[in-house]
Amino acid sequence: MSKQLTEFDSIQEIRATAKEAGSHWFDASNMRFFESQIEREVYDGRYFISSEKYGWKYPRLWTVREVKYDEQAGTFDIVSASKFQQFKTLDDAIEFAEGEE
């Protein structure tokens, strides 16, 4: 029996579900620490793009993330669908995310 993962229509819906599930992924302190930014688009109901920048010496790089939420089992996780900080440009990350659809 395969599990049915929930699909999302917006990044706001992902954030709300993360909070309800007890995840600290989107907490303001975590976002500040990693200088994270989240793109608004959600791809195929479960992929989104984040970027992180470690201080002024390092460039901003992008990662495609996947939300794994099984409502029936009550499990929630956000994992890297690409390698962490794999992309030097947002356009490259978008191309990868669109390919995941």
Sequence and secondary structure as in RCSB ss.txt:
>XXXX:A:sequence
MSKQLTEFDSIQEIRATAKEAGSHWFDASNMRFFESQIEREVYDGRYFISSEKYGWKYPRLWTVREVKYDEQAGT
FDIVSASKFQQFKTLDDAIEFAEGEE
>XXXX:A:secstr
        S HHHHHHHHHHTT  TT HHHHHHTT EE S  BTTTEEEEEE  STTS  EEEEEEEEEETTTTE
EEEEESS TT BSSHHHHHHHHHHH 
